[in-house]
């Protein structure tokens, strides 16, 4: 009995939630550690002004979807989780066209079945754009190409597994990554599969995939087993592969090393980060490591001022020097707020959070410069900067165009 009590006590002292019912466990302290960090007051140096705002369908729904809008020429395209896609003039927010790519499944008895609480959203990968197309992926294993001019469907290709990242274009092909560890190249004209590269998927992974990056006839992408690959765009032949992080630990949770963020390609270097792993800088020509830093993230990287910006899995924002791997600054005041990927805008780094706030930090030292609440249902999708305007897509389906101005 004494040994059993000692074991229980050791778990409780470690903060294990399995034993939160025991009288000596500080429940208030546990809840405090799990709650998003309270926002701190500061003297704002900039303000976030609306240029325009618009509504996109029913929003992202209850599933963990990150449907990023995309800009092509003078238009911005955005989709909700239920098949609605719109094109807007990116300067005025005026709608150019609107279309639906599929019907929402309503379940048994349709709309009158109040007991069926399943979220029927099915658009899970997007929005991609290029070669005159707007591209979407679905949970049903389809890639859909629509005309960027009028929204008419051009082709629809079956890839047999969920698409959780935006398809991209390059070299006359559409590249798409599926949740089962495949990178496929589809013919730009009709969606026929030209080649497929298969990577082993671990038993347990995060729900997400890396969005491939195309540059100079090479496709770079990360996989759930911690591997970063560079492939020839023409035929899918591997040029090199580098393991950003080797799975370690006894449990499958300990061994999660997914690369869900897009590789960051800058000049002769490609940067990548793994969950529970490392941030690495690799030589583009052969994948040789230039440096590494112990940082963990499942989001895209940002860059500016000669720095790489990382939102860690605990929502600490870190700036790392691109050349030396030295940590320039960290901001720990947004922990557990479930931040978006960081993006550089002028002299600023901008992130959104799950409670709908947009935070403006200084690229020089990470201090707070501005803040504004954008969407009551939170922010999850990546932010976009184009032509000095910041585009933000909220979970409710609200699309905002903003400018950051000095006070």
N, C-alpha and C positions, 0 to 999 in steps of 0.2 A: 504493500500500500504506500509506503514511504517513497519507493522508487517511482510509482505511478504519479504521485503528487509532484515529485521533482520534475518529471517530464512535462506535466501539465504546466507547472510554473515556468519552466524554461520557454515553452511556446508562448505563454502569455507575455512574458517579459520581452520576447522578440516581436511583439505586436501582431501575433498571428490571429486573424479574424475567426479561425475555427473555434477559438475558446473565448469569444467576446462575452459569453453568458456568465463566465466565472466572476464572482464578486470582487476580486482584486484587480480585474482588468479595467483600466481607465477608458471607458467608452467615449467620453468627451474628447480625450486626446486622440483616439483613433479617428473619430469623425473629423476632427480638426486637420489631421494629417491627410485625409482623403479629399477634403474640400478644396476648390480652387482658391488660390491665394487672393486675398482682398486687394483691390486696386489702391495704389498709393496716390496721394495728392502731389501735384507738382505745378510749377508755374509754366503754363503752356506758352511755347514760342511760335507755334504754327497753328493754323486752323484748317479743317477739312471742309471745303465748300462744294456743294452739289452743282454739277453742270446740268445733269438730268437724271431721271430715274424711270424704270419701266418694270413691268411685271411679266414673269415667264411661267405660264402654266401653274401647276400645283406645287412647284418646288421640288426638293430632293427627297421628301418622304421620310420614313422611319429607318430605312436601311442606311448603312454607312456608305453613302455615295459621295464622290468628289467629282462633280461634273463641271469642269472648268470652261468658261466661255473662251472664245478665240477670235482674233482679229484677222481679217483678210481684206487688204486694200482699205476702202472707206466704210467697211461694214464690220459689225461685231455680231457673232452668232452665239446663241445660248440655248440650252435644252433643259427641260425638267426631267424627272425620273419616270414620267408616264408617257413619253413619246411626243411631247410637243416641242417643236424647234422653231425658233424665230430668228429673223435677220433684222437688224436695226442699223440705221445710219449712226455711226459711232460718234459723230460730232453733235447731233441733235437728239438722238434717242428715238427718232421717228421710225415706226415699224415699216419695213420694206415688204416682207412677206412672212407668212406663218403657215406651218404644215404639221401633220401628224404622221409618225412613222409606224404606228401599230395601234392595235386596240388593247385596252387594259382589261385583264381578266378579273371578273368580279366574283368568281367563286360560285358555290352552290346557291341558288335562288337569287343570284344577282344582287342588286342594290338593296333588296328588302331583307337580306340576311345580315342582321345586326350582330350575330354571333361570330361571323367570319371577320376577324380583325387582322388578317394577313395583309401586309402592305403589297399591293400589286405592281409596284414600280419595276420596270424592266430595262430601262436605259441605264447602263452602268459604265460605259466607256465613251468619253467624249469631253469636249467637242474637238475634233481634229479638222484641219482645213488645209487645202493645197491642191494645185493642179486643177483649179476650178471646181473642186468638190468641197462639201461639208461632210464629215465622216463621223459615224456613231457606232458604238459597240453595245451589245445587249447581253443580259443574263441568259438568253436563249441560245447563245453561241452564234450570233450573226454580226456581220459588219455591213453597214448600210452606207452607200454613197449617194448623196443628193447634189443636185446642181446648186452651186453657190449663187447663181443668178436668180432663180425663181423657186428653189426648194423642191423641184420635181425629183422623184427617185430615178437614179441612173442604173444602179445595180444593187444586188443584195447577195452576199456570199456567206455560206455556212462554214464556220470554223470549228464547230462541235464542242466548244467549251466557253465558259463565261469570259467576256472581255471587260476588264476593270480599269483599263487605261485608254487614253485617246489614241486612235490610229494616227500615223504620220505618213507623209509622202516624201518621195525622193527617187531619182533615177528611173522614173516611169513606173514606180511601184508604190503600193500601200503596205506599210509595215504595221503589224498588229501583234500584241502579246496576249496570250490567254492564261487563265489561272492554273492550267495544268502544266505549265512550264515550257510552252512552245512559243517560238517567235516565227511568224509566218510572213511571207512576202506575197502579196496579191497583185495581179496585173491591174494596172491603173484603168484600163479601158473597160474591163468586164468583171473584175473581181476573182478571176480564176487563180488558184494557188500555183505559184511558180516554184517556191521551195519552202521547206519547214525545217527549223532547227529545234531539236528537242533537248531539254535539260532536265535532269532528275529533280523531282519535287520531294522535299522531306515529308515525314509523316504529319507534322504540325507546322503550319505557316500562318503569318498574318494575312488578313483578308485585304489583298491589294497586290498590284504588280507595278513594276517599273514601266514608265513610258519610254519607249525607245527614242534614241536621238540619231538623226542622219547627218553626216558631214563628210563631204569629199569621197563619195562612193563607199563609205563605211557606216555600218549601223552599230551603235553602242547600246547595250542594255544590261540590266542587272536581274538576277534571279533569286528565288527564295532560299537557295542553298548557299548564299553568300558569294556567288560567282559573278564577276563582271566579264562580259564577252564583247569582242570586237569582231564583226563578221563582214565579209564582202557583200555589198548590197546586191550584186548581180546574181550570185548563186548560193549565198548563205555559208560559204566556206569560212571556217574560223581563222582569223588572223592571229589572235592570241586570246587567252583567257587568264584571268587573275582572280584568285580567291581573296576577297576583301577581308573576310573573317571566317575562320574555321570553327564549326560548331563545337562547343565545349560544355561539359556538365553532364549530370546523370539523367536529368529529366528532359522531356521534349521541350518544355518551356524554357529551360536553361539553354537549349541548343538552337533557339530561334535566332537566325542571322540574316533575315530577309533584306534584300536590297529593293525597297519599294519606291524610293525616290529616283528621279531621272538622273542619269550621269550628267555632269556639268563639263562641257567641252569648251576649253579656252586655249586658243593658240595650239601649242604642241603638247598640252597637258589635258588629261581627263581626270576629274575628281568624282569620287563616289563614296558613299557612307552606308554602313550596314547597321541594322538594329542589333543592339547588344554587342556592337563590334567596334569598328574603327572608321575614321575619315582618312582616305588615302588620296594622294596625288600620284598618278601614273603617267608614264611617257606614252603618248599616243601611238608611236611607231611600233612598239613591241610590248607594251604593258608592264615595263619595268617600273618598280616602285621608286618614287623620288623621295617621299616622306610619308609618315603616318602620324595620326593623333588619336588618342583614346576618346572618341566621341560616338554616341549612339543616336540614330535617328531613322525614321521610316518616311520622312518627308523630303521634298526636293530641296536642293541647295540654292542659295542666293549668292550673288557676287557683285562687288563694287569696291572702289577705293583700294584695289589691290588685295582685297580680302574675300574669303569665302564665309558665308553666313549659314549657321546651322541651328535649327530648332531641335533640341534634344528630346528624347522620349519623356523627360520630366518637364518639358517646356521651358528649359533654360535656353536663352538665345546667346549664341557664342560667335564671335568674329575671330577668324583664323587667318594669319598672313599667308598669302598664296605661295610665297617663295620659301619661307622658313618654317612653316607649321606652328609658329608661335601664336599662342592665344593673345589677341590684342585686348579684348574686353569680353565680359559676360554680363548679361542682365538676368538676374534670378527672381525678379519681381512679378513674373507672369507664370509661375509654376502651377501645374495641374489645371491650367485654363484651356487646354486642348487647342493649341495654336495651329494656324495655317502655316504653309511653307512661307519663308521670308522672301521679300522682294526688295531690291534696291530701287529707289526713286529719287533722282537728283542727289541731295546730300543725306538722304534718309534711308532707313530700313523700315519696312512696314509689315506688320503681321496682324491677322485677325484672330478672334478667339471664339470659343463655343457659346459664349453668352452674347455674341453679336457686336462686340467692341472692335474697333480698328485702332491699333496703336502705332504711333510714329516715333521711331528711335533715331538718334543721331548715328550716322555711320562712323563718326570719329571716335566716340566713346560709349555708345549704347545708352545714353541717358534719354529719358522720356522728353519728347518735344510736343506731342499732341495726342489727342484721343477723341473718338466720337463713336457713339452707338449707332450701328447701321441697320441691323436686322434682329428682331426680337427672338427669332428661332435659331440664331447663331450663324457663324461663318465657318465654312469647312473647305470650300473650293479654293484653288490657288488664285492669287491676285494677279492682275495683268496691268502692265504699264505700256502705253503706246501714245506717242506724240505728246508727252507731257501730261497725259490724263491717266488716272488710276481707275481701273474697272474692278468692281467688287460684286460678286454674285452670292447672295444670301441663301440660307437653307430654305426660306419661305418662298423663294422664287423671285425675290426682288433683285434687280440688276441696277447698279449705281455707277455713275461716272462722276469722279471727284477730282478736284485739284487741291494741292497743298500750297497754302500761301502763308507768308510770314505775317505775324500779328503786328 
